[in-house]
Amino acid sequence: MTLLGKGHRYPVEVISHCVWRYFRFFILQLIVSILAFGARDVLTATLMACFSGTWLANSLVPALEPPSGTEVLGLLNLVFAVFALLMATVAHRKPVMWFVLCVAVPRFAVTALFNFTGAAWLGYVSGALGLLLAGVAMYAAFAPALKDMRGEEVLPVGRRCPAYDAVEGDLAARLRNLERQAGVRRTL
Protein backbone atom coordinates (compact mmCIF):
# COMPACT_ATOMS: atom_id res chain seq x y z
CA MET A 1 0.00 0.00 0.00
CA THR A 2 1.43 3.36 -0.94
CA LEU A 3 -0.66 5.04 1.73
CA LEU A 4 1.40 3.45 4.48
CA GLY A 5 4.93 4.69 4.07
CA LYS A 6 8.02 4.49 6.26
CA GLY A 7 8.38 6.04 9.69
CA HIS A 8 5.35 4.49 11.38
CA ARG A 9 5.43 3.41 15.01
CA TYR A 10 4.11 -0.02 14.07
CA PRO A 11 4.93 -2.32 11.16
CA VAL A 12 2.84 -1.75 8.05
CA GLU A 13 1.42 -5.29 8.29
CA VAL A 14 0.06 -4.62 11.79
CA ILE A 15 -1.48 -1.33 10.72
CA SER A 16 -3.08 -2.91 7.64
CA HIS A 17 -4.50 -5.74 9.74
CA CYS A 18 -5.97 -3.32 12.30
CA VAL A 19 -7.45 -1.07 9.63
CA TRP A 20 -9.13 -4.06 8.01
CA ARG A 21 -10.55 -5.24 11.35
CA TYR A 22 -11.86 -1.81 12.32
CA PHE A 23 -13.29 -1.26 8.85
CA ARG A 24 -15.32 -4.49 9.07
CA PHE A 25 -16.80 -3.31 12.38
CA PHE A 26 -17.64 0.02 10.76
CA ILE A 27 -19.53 -1.72 7.95
CA LEU A 28 -21.36 -4.10 10.31
CA GLN A 29 -22.44 -1.36 12.68
CA LEU A 30 -23.53 0.85 9.79
CA ILE A 31 -25.72 -2.00 8.49
CA VAL A 32 -27.21 -2.41 11.98
CA SER A 33 -28.05 1.29 12.06
CA ILE A 34 -29.78 1.07 8.66
CA LEU A 35 -31.81 -1.93 9.86
CA ALA A 36 -32.72 -0.08 13.08
CA PHE A 37 -33.98 2.89 11.06
CA GLY A 38 -36.10 0.44 9.09
CA ALA A 39 -37.50 -0.89 12.36
CA ARG A 40 -38.31 2.71 13.38
CA ASP A 41 -35.98 2.55 16.37
CA VAL A 42 -34.47 6.01 15.99
CA LEU A 43 -32.43 5.93 19.20
CA THR A 44 -30.67 2.66 18.36
CA ALA A 45 -30.21 3.65 14.72
CA THR A 46 -28.63 6.99 15.60
CA LEU A 47 -26.31 5.45 18.17
CA MET A 48 -25.22 2.61 15.90
CA ALA A 49 -24.49 5.05 13.06
CA CYS A 50 -22.41 7.22 15.40
CA PHE A 51 -20.60 4.21 16.87
CA SER A 52 -19.79 3.11 13.32
CA GLY A 53 -18.25 6.52 12.67
CA THR A 54 -15.93 6.05 15.64
CA TRP A 55 -14.84 2.68 14.24
CA LEU A 56 -14.02 4.36 10.94
CA ALA A 57 -12.05 7.18 12.57
CA ASN A 58 -10.18 4.73 14.82
CA SER A 59 -9.13 2.77 11.75
CA LEU A 60 -8.09 5.64 9.52
CA VAL A 61 -6.19 7.88 11.94
CA PRO A 62 -3.55 5.29 12.93
CA ALA A 63 -3.20 4.18 9.32
CA LEU A 64 -2.75 7.62 7.81
CA GLU A 65 -0.97 9.20 10.81
CA PRO A 66 -2.00 12.76 10.00
CA PRO A 67 -0.42 15.63 11.93
CA SER A 68 -2.16 15.95 15.31
CA GLY A 69 -4.17 12.83 14.50
CA THR A 70 -4.34 11.58 18.08
CA GLU A 71 -5.55 14.98 19.30
CA VAL A 72 -8.27 14.97 16.63
CA LEU A 73 -9.21 11.44 17.68
CA GLY A 74 -9.29 12.65 21.30
CA LEU A 75 -11.65 15.45 20.36
CA LEU A 76 -13.87 13.00 18.48
CA ASN A 77 -13.96 10.68 21.52
CA LEU A 78 -14.73 13.60 23.84
CA VAL A 79 -17.56 14.84 21.61
CA PHE A 80 -18.93 11.31 21.36
CA ALA A 81 -18.81 10.95 25.17
CA VAL A 82 -20.90 14.13 25.51
CA PHE A 83 -23.25 12.92 22.76
CA ALA A 84 -23.66 9.53 24.48
CA LEU A 85 -24.39 11.31 27.75
CA LEU A 86 -27.10 13.37 26.07
CA MET A 87 -28.55 10.24 24.44
CA ALA A 88 -28.54 8.50 27.84
CA THR A 89 -30.87 11.20 29.15
CA VAL A 90 -33.51 10.20 26.59
CA ALA A 91 -32.84 6.45 26.71
CA HIS A 92 -34.32 5.92 30.18
CA ARG A 93 -37.29 4.06 28.67
CA LYS A 94 -34.89 1.44 27.29
CA PRO A 95 -32.94 0.23 30.33
CA VAL A 96 -30.50 -1.97 28.40
CA MET A 97 -29.65 0.81 25.95
CA TRP A 98 -29.34 3.23 28.86
CA PHE A 99 -26.90 0.89 30.60
CA VAL A 100 -24.82 0.52 27.42
CA LEU A 101 -24.63 4.31 27.21
CA CYS A 102 -23.71 4.61 30.89
CA VAL A 103 -20.72 2.35 30.23
CA ALA A 104 -19.88 4.06 26.91
CA VAL A 105 -19.64 7.58 28.38
CA PRO A 106 -16.70 6.92 30.73
CA ARG A 107 -15.02 4.69 28.14
CA PHE A 108 -15.01 7.41 25.49
CA ALA A 109 -14.10 10.12 28.03
CA VAL A 110 -11.08 8.14 29.26
CA THR A 111 -10.11 7.35 25.67
CA ALA A 112 -10.22 11.08 24.88
CA LEU A 113 -7.96 11.79 27.86
CA PHE A 114 -5.60 9.08 26.67
CA ASN A 115 -5.51 10.60 23.18
CA PHE A 116 -4.78 14.06 24.60
CA THR A 117 -2.16 13.05 27.19
CA GLY A 118 -0.69 9.79 25.93
CA ALA A 119 -0.51 8.46 29.52
CA ALA A 120 -0.12 4.69 29.33
CA TRP A 121 -2.29 4.00 32.39
CA LEU A 122 -5.20 5.83 30.75
CA GLY A 123 -4.80 3.52 27.77
CA TYR A 124 -5.11 0.50 30.06
CA VAL A 125 -8.17 1.96 31.81
CA SER A 126 -9.71 2.76 28.42
CA GLY A 127 -9.06 -0.80 27.27
CA ALA A 128 -10.65 -2.25 30.41
CA LEU A 129 -13.69 0.00 29.98
CA GLY A 130 -13.82 -1.03 26.31
CA LEU A 131 -13.95 -4.69 27.32
CA LEU A 132 -16.71 -3.90 29.82
CA LEU A 133 -18.60 -2.01 27.12
CA ALA A 134 -18.23 -4.96 24.74
CA GLY A 135 -19.58 -7.31 27.42
CA VAL A 136 -22.59 -5.08 28.13
CA ALA A 137 -23.28 -4.68 24.41
CA MET A 138 -23.10 -8.46 23.90
CA TYR A 139 -25.58 -8.95 26.75
CA ALA A 140 -27.87 -6.32 25.19
CA ALA A 141 -27.79 -8.20 21.88
CA PHE A 142 -27.81 -11.75 23.27
CA ALA A 143 -30.68 -11.44 25.78
CA PRO A 144 -33.43 -10.66 23.21
CA ALA A 145 -32.03 -13.27 20.79
CA LEU A 146 -32.12 -15.90 23.53
CA LYS A 147 -35.68 -14.89 24.37
CA ASP A 148 -36.70 -15.32 20.74
CA MET A 149 -35.07 -18.75 20.57
CA ARG A 150 -36.56 -20.09 23.80
CA GLY A 151 -39.89 -18.29 23.70
CA GLU A 152 -39.48 -16.95 27.23
CA GLU A 153 -37.33 -14.34 28.91
CA VAL A 154 -34.15 -15.99 30.20
CA LEU A 155 -31.95 -12.93 30.72
CA PRO A 156 -33.76 -9.79 31.96
CA VAL A 157 -33.64 -6.75 29.73
CA GLY A 158 -35.81 -4.47 31.87
CA ARG A 159 -38.63 -3.83 29.45
CA ARG A 160 -41.21 -1.47 30.90
CA CYS A 161 -44.92 -1.20 30.26
CA PRO A 162 -45.19 0.08 26.64
CA ALA A 163 -42.26 -2.00 25.37
CA TYR A 164 -43.36 -5.04 27.36
CA ASP A 165 -46.93 -4.75 26.04
CA ALA A 166 -45.67 -4.39 22.48
CA VAL A 167 -43.65 -7.60 22.74
CA GLU A 168 -45.63 -9.71 25.19
CA GLY A 169 -49.16 -8.30 24.88
CA ASP A 170 -52.05 -9.51 22.80
CA LEU A 171 -52.94 -8.08 19.40
CA ALA A 172 -55.06 -5.28 20.89
CA ALA A 173 -52.12 -4.11 23.01
CA ARG A 174 -49.82 -4.20 19.99
CA LEU A 175 -52.18 -2.15 17.85
CA ARG A 176 -52.91 0.44 20.54
CA ASN A 177 -51.98 3.98 19.38
CA LEU A 178 -51.01 2.65 15.95
CA GLU A 179 -52.46 5.72 14.26
CA ARG A 180 -49.85 7.90 16.02
CA GLN A 181 -46.84 5.81 14.96
CA ALA A 182 -44.24 7.12 12.55
CA GLY A 183 -45.09 6.39 8.93
CA VAL A 184 -48.86 6.14 9.48
CA ARG A 185 -50.86 8.84 7.69
CA ARG A 186 -53.80 10.47 9.34
CA THR A 187 -55.64 10.94 6.05
CA LEU A 188 -55.14 9.72 2.52
VEXDREN-2710 file (C-alpha; in Angstrom, 1 decimal):
% VEXDREN-2710
k/r/px/py/pz
1/MET/0.0/0.0/0.0
2/THR/1.4/3.4/-0.9
3/LEU/-0.7/5.0/1.7
4/LEU/1.4/3.5/4.5
5/GLY/4.9/4.7/4.1
6/LYS/8.0/4.5/6.3
7/GLY/8.4/6.0/9.7
8/HIS/5.3/4.5/11.4
9/ARG/5.4/3.4/15.0
10/TYR/4.1/0.0/14.1
11/PRO/4.9/-2.3/11.2
12/VAL/2.8/-1.8/8.0
13/GLU/1.4/-5.3/8.3
14/VAL/0.1/-4.6/11.8
15/ILE/-1.5/-1.3/10.7
16/SER/-3.1/-2.9/7.6
17/HIS/-4.5/-5.7/9.7
18/CYS/-6.0/-3.3/12.3
19/VAL/-7.5/-1.1/9.6
20/TRP/-9.1/-4.1/8.0
21/ARG/-10.6/-5.2/11.4
22/TYR/-11.9/-1.8/12.3
23/PHE/-13.3/-1.3/8.9
24/ARG/-15.3/-4.5/9.1
25/PHE/-16.8/-3.3/12.4
26/PHE/-17.6/0.0/10.8
27/ILE/-19.5/-1.7/8.0
28/LEU/-21.4/-4.1/10.3
29/GLN/-22.4/-1.4/12.7
30/LEU/-23.5/0.9/9.8
31/ILE/-25.7/-2.0/8.5
32/VAL/-27.2/-2.4/12.0
33/SER/-28.0/1.3/12.1
34/ILE/-29.8/1.1/8.7
35/LEU/-31.8/-1.9/9.9
36/ALA/-32.7/-0.1/13.1
37/PHE/-34.0/2.9/11.1
38/GLY/-36.1/0.4/9.1
39/ALA/-37.5/-0.9/12.4
40/ARG/-38.3/2.7/13.4
41/ASP/-36.0/2.6/16.4
42/VAL/-34.5/6.0/16.0
43/LEU/-32.4/5.9/19.2
44/THR/-30.7/2.7/18.4
45/ALA/-30.2/3.7/14.7
46/THR/-28.6/7.0/15.6
47/LEU/-26.3/5.5/18.2
48/MET/-25.2/2.6/15.9
49/ALA/-24.5/5.0/13.1
50/CYS/-22.4/7.2/15.4
51/PHE/-20.6/4.2/16.9
52/SER/-19.8/3.1/13.3
53/GLY/-18.2/6.5/12.7
54/THR/-15.9/6.0/15.6
55/TRP/-14.8/2.7/14.2
56/LEU/-14.0/4.4/10.9
57/ALA/-12.1/7.2/12.6
58/ASN/-10.2/4.7/14.8
59/SER/-9.1/2.8/11.7
60/LEU/-8.1/5.6/9.5
61/VAL/-6.2/7.9/11.9
62/PRO/-3.6/5.3/12.9
63/ALA/-3.2/4.2/9.3
64/LEU/-2.7/7.6/7.8
65/GLU/-1.0/9.2/10.8
66/PRO/-2.0/12.8/10.0
67/PRO/-0.4/15.6/11.9
68/SER/-2.2/16.0/15.3
69/GLY/-4.2/12.8/14.5
70/THR/-4.3/11.6/18.1
71/GLU/-5.6/15.0/19.3
72/VAL/-8.3/15.0/16.6
73/LEU/-9.2/11.4/17.7
74/GLY/-9.3/12.6/21.3
75/LEU/-11.7/15.5/20.4
76/LEU/-13.9/13.0/18.5
77/ASN/-14.0/10.7/21.5
78/LEU/-14.7/13.6/23.8
79/VAL/-17.6/14.8/21.6
80/PHE/-18.9/11.3/21.4
81/ALA/-18.8/11.0/25.2
82/VAL/-20.9/14.1/25.5
83/PHE/-23.3/12.9/22.8
84/ALA/-23.7/9.5/24.5
85/LEU/-24.4/11.3/27.8
86/LEU/-27.1/13.4/26.1
87/MET/-28.5/10.2/24.4
88/ALA/-28.5/8.5/27.8
89/THR/-30.9/11.2/29.2
90/VAL/-33.5/10.2/26.6
91/ALA/-32.8/6.4/26.7
92/HIS/-34.3/5.9/30.2
93/ARG/-37.3/4.1/28.7
94/LYS/-34.9/1.4/27.3
95/PRO/-32.9/0.2/30.3
96/VAL/-30.5/-2.0/28.4
97/MET/-29.6/0.8/25.9
98/TRP/-29.3/3.2/28.9
99/PHE/-26.9/0.9/30.6
100/VAL/-24.8/0.5/27.4
101/LEU/-24.6/4.3/27.2
102/CYS/-23.7/4.6/30.9
103/VAL/-20.7/2.4/30.2
104/ALA/-19.9/4.1/26.9
105/VAL/-19.6/7.6/28.4
106/PRO/-16.7/6.9/30.7
107/ARG/-15.0/4.7/28.1
108/PHE/-15.0/7.4/25.5
109/ALA/-14.1/10.1/28.0
110/VAL/-11.1/8.1/29.3
111/THR/-10.1/7.3/25.7
112/ALA/-10.2/11.1/24.9
113/LEU/-8.0/11.8/27.9
114/PHE/-5.6/9.1/26.7
115/ASN/-5.5/10.6/23.2
116/PHE/-4.8/14.1/24.6
117/THR/-2.2/13.1/27.2
118/GLY/-0.7/9.8/25.9
119/ALA/-0.5/8.5/29.5
120/ALA/-0.1/4.7/29.3
121/TRP/-2.3/4.0/32.4
122/LEU/-5.2/5.8/30.7
123/GLY/-4.8/3.5/27.8
124/TYR/-5.1/0.5/30.1
125/VAL/-8.2/2.0/31.8
126/SER/-9.7/2.8/28.4
127/GLY/-9.1/-0.8/27.3
128/ALA/-10.6/-2.2/30.4
129/LEU/-13.7/0.0/30.0
130/GLY/-13.8/-1.0/26.3
131/LEU/-14.0/-4.7/27.3
132/LEU/-16.7/-3.9/29.8
133/LEU/-18.6/-2.0/27.1
134/ALA/-18.2/-5.0/24.7
135/GLY/-19.6/-7.3/27.4
136/VAL/-22.6/-5.1/28.1
137/ALA/-23.3/-4.7/24.4
138/MET/-23.1/-8.5/23.9
139/TYR/-25.6/-8.9/26.8
140/ALA/-27.9/-6.3/25.2
141/ALA/-27.8/-8.2/21.9
142/PHE/-27.8/-11.7/23.3
143/ALA/-30.7/-11.4/25.8
144/PRO/-33.4/-10.7/23.2
145/ALA/-32.0/-13.3/20.8
146/LEU/-32.1/-15.9/23.5
147/LYS/-35.7/-14.9/24.4
148/ASP/-36.7/-15.3/20.7
149/MET/-35.1/-18.8/20.6
150/ARG/-36.6/-20.1/23.8
151/GLY/-39.9/-18.3/23.7
152/GLU/-39.5/-17.0/27.2
153/GLU/-37.3/-14.3/28.9
154/VAL/-34.2/-16.0/30.2
155/LEU/-31.9/-12.9/30.7
156/PRO/-33.8/-9.8/32.0
157/VAL/-33.6/-6.7/29.7
158/GLY/-35.8/-4.5/31.9
159/ARG/-38.6/-3.8/29.5
160/ARG/-41.2/-1.5/30.9
161/CYS/-44.9/-1.2/30.3
162/PRO/-45.2/0.1/26.6
163/ALA/-42.3/-2.0/25.4
164/TYR/-43.4/-5.0/27.4
165/ASP/-46.9/-4.7/26.0
166/ALA/-45.7/-4.4/22.5
167/VAL/-43.7/-7.6/22.7
168/GLU/-45.6/-9.7/25.2
169/GLY/-49.2/-8.3/24.9
170/ASP/-52.1/-9.5/22.8
171/LEU/-52.9/-8.1/19.4
172/ALA/-55.1/-5.3/20.9
173/ALA/-52.1/-4.1/23.0
174/ARG/-49.8/-4.2/20.0
175/LEU/-52.2/-2.1/17.9
176/ARG/-52.9/0.4/20.5
177/ASN/-52.0/4.0/19.4
178/LEU/-51.0/2.7/16.0
179/GLU/-52.5/5.7/14.3
180/ARG/-49.8/7.9/16.0
181/GLN/-46.8/5.8/15.0
182/ALA/-44.2/7.1/12.6
183/GLY/-45.1/6.4/8.9
184/VAL/-48.9/6.1/9.5
185/ARG/-50.9/8.8/7.7
186/ARG/-53.8/10.5/9.3
187/THR/-55.6/10.9/6.0
188/LEU/-55.1/9.7/2.5
END
